[in-house]
């Protein structure tokens, strides 16, 4: 149970999030001095970083699954422990208000509260981030971009803000800006294999708007990013999926490539394609067979990998 409770639910599957939420009553019961104010609860109860991480994870899981009552209990405990002025608590309380708002008017009220808080203290980064996220979720994209660019001016080494800005640009088809933002993330976190793969995905999508050698250059850079992702994490499914896509596209366009093509030699691309195919097949086989330590993959991604392999097999047969 401890492992699942310490797993942040923000990017988890619905099944994992629901399972985490169902642990809430058992966890609450285990806290013997539930409701005692801080610091009295420190004298009679355990105190650890893991404990408060569990509170936060359950809170987030409960908000995702609509259990607002349990989420509120977690929020109150975190508030009692760390204080209402704590930046993290401010962000969680703001998130709770957003999640429990039922109408556009209530969301507008939350937004106004953010504005009022920032007028009093513009340096509260957690509220500035929540305001930018709320602007995006309500469809106010230009305002969200402005809020995020102001944030990166203030926090140029915050990968979370750069990543969010990249997502906003990508949703608007602004590939150059999205790529630039992800490159900034990698300057801060150069060993983030998932970000290398994300950059590979954006480069792959941007290639559809290009032609000739420009398209081939984008695909070649995308392939290199997926390779770097796999160099850092050698069983990363999305990395092998992207490597399979990019090498397949490069092989298809190999005949029309000029001698000065930016892509590696065709033989190298072919070997990478074969490697990606073999590893994807292995991941799909071992994941679906129920092998130990092979059940952590997202099932949607497993299905997508199986479909890509089937498509590749059909193309070879034709």
Number of C-alpha atoms within 10 A of each C-alpha: 9 10 7 15 24 18 17 18 23 11 9 14 13 13 9 16 25 17 15 25 25 16 15 22 10 9 15 15 10 10 13 12 16 13 12 15 13 14 10 10 18 14 10 11 13 11 11 9 7 12 16 17 16 22 22 24 25 29 27 27 29 24 22 18 14 14 16 18 12 19 24 16 16 23 21 16 19 22 20 17 18 14 15 14 10 15 15 18 21 19 19 21 19 19 19 18 15 19 15 14 14 10 9 10 10 14 18 15 15 19 19 13 15 17 16 12 15 16 10 9 11 12 12 16 18 16 25 21 19 19 26 24 19 20 18 18 11 12 10 13 18 12 14 23 19 12 19 24 17 13 19 17 9 12 15 15 15 15 19 13 20 26 20 21 26 27 20 21 19 18 12 10 14 14 20 14 16 25 22 15 23 23 19 19 24 19 12 15 15 12 15 16 23 18 20 26 27 22 26 29 23 21 25 23 17 20 19 11 10 13 11 13 17 14 19 23 19 24 27 24 18 29 30 19 24 29 22 20 27 21 14 15 15 14 14 20 21 21 29 28 22 23 30 28 21 28 25 18 15 23 16 11 14 16 9 10 16 10 6 7 16 17 21 12 11 14 10 12 22 16 12 20 21 16 15 21 20 14 19 25 16 12 21 21 15 15 19 15 11 10 10 9 9 14 14 8 15 12 14 10 14 21 13 14 23 17 12 17 19 12 12 15 11 10 9 8 7 5
